[in-house]
Amino acid sequence: MVGKPTINQIFLNPCFAFLLSFHSCIHKHQIFNIKMSEQETISPWKYKPWWCQPWSIILTSATLISGSWLIFKTVWLTVLVSIPLLIWMGFFLLIWPQMMIRSGVLDNVEKHP
């Protein structure tokens, strides 16, 4: 037969469980930080000039697309201007950086400056 729980069983067990879970969270966080510092990704943007940075690519595309609308006020012409610009933006902002990282070229540049 199970008796009435004591004060220690009521208060210490949840506190102990909390401390154990808190400790395991800290431990997992420390391991995560160690793994992240070992696997730091080298940014391909570090090696590109100012006019080929993400902000300049986005700004140029937005300026040309909105400029075509402000000058011509024609939807089909703005779409015609937008398609190649969005493809160009997508390539240089999404595909090219991943290609550079995966190719390993940047690892060699970091090791042999």
DASUL-V380024 format. One record per helix or strand of 2 or more residues. SS is the DSSP state (~ for helix, > for strand). FROM is the first residue (numbers start at 1). LEN is the number of residues. Records with the same first field share a line. If there is no record, write none. Layout:
BEGIN
SS=FROM-LEN + FROM-LEN
END
This chain:
BEGIN
~=7-32 + 44-4 + 50-3 + 54-19 + 75-29 + 105-7
END
